Amino acid sequence: MKNNTIIEVTPQGFCGGVMKAIQIAKEVRIQHPEATITILGNLVHNEYVKKALWAMEIHTIEDPKKTRLELLEDVPSGIVIFTAHGVAPALYEKAKGKGLVVYDASCPFVLQTQKIVQEKLKEGYSIFYIGKNHHPEAESIYTLSDAVFLIEKEADIPQDIENKIFVTNQTTMSTLEIQELFDAIEERYPNALFNNEICNATRIRQEAILKLKDQAIDLLIVVGDPHSNNTNKLASIGKKAGIPRVLLVQTLQELKSYNLDLNEQKIAITSGASTPKYLTDQIVQYLKTNTDEPFDLKKVL
């Protein structure tokens, strides 16, 4: 892999909300060395973070077919950690009713969105919430009230709502997709009140990809988990920026499995906000030096 140009798109590594969630989980283990600790769903959307937590005997339970309330049935006792994606108030009530010790690792940006939506519901608004169905962050919002309408695409915009309308969104959505839906809603409901809640970490990473548009990039490598919404949106925006090839990979070994000819390539590398920098650094080292070190799970966190 000679004569490559490698562009490390900044920022890289965990965002603040992810760092906070991981730190909470580690501190809970230190404070309760013998306790059974269960994370209700993936703490953050990264398979290798989950594996590293398992190595600390912090166990994750996840079932995409179950809501968080249903999943809580599978936690009989001990300590439960709520994930960075936020939870609805009903989950707190159910956990306390089961006698569980609760730690909340919710991202501050998610909590901010929940607070705003709850305030607007009290003020009598109908809420148009742009998000991904069954995503835990979105679930924590659209389960708050029947007055919250989940919108994934333009066809989901409710018809003939006579109530006053407040529009907001999941924090990890694409800035481009959000604006398209905002425009469609405003055309139908010109008096609606809009509040864009895409978090700074998501926005900055997406804007950095869009700036690659005129830099003749041959390949964009997005490092992250395929179940991570913010990671998927980076890949999607890379394609919209006209980059001819975009790869979403979790690890160096996955990248190598493609057997790509990367000679004479201009390669940009970015990563999702829940991607350990260790995984990205391994890929960067390989592209720059054609060498790699044995994978070490202890370096993930």
Secondary structure, 3 states (H helix, E strand, C coil): CCCCEEEECCCCCCCHHHHHHHHHHHHHHHHCCCCCEEEECCCCCCHHHHHHHHHCCEEEECCCCCCHHHHHHHCCCCEEEECCCCCCHHHHHHHHHCCCEEEECCCHHHHHHHHHHHHHHHCCCEEEEECCCCCHHHHHHHCCCCCEEEECCHHHCCCCCCCCEEEEECCCCCHHHHHHHHHHHHHHCCCCEECCCCCHHHHHHHHHHHCCCCCCCCEEEEECCCCCHHHHHHHHHHHHCCCCEEEEECCHHHHHCCCCCCCCCEEEEEECCCCCHHHHHHHHHHHHHCCCCCCCHHHCC
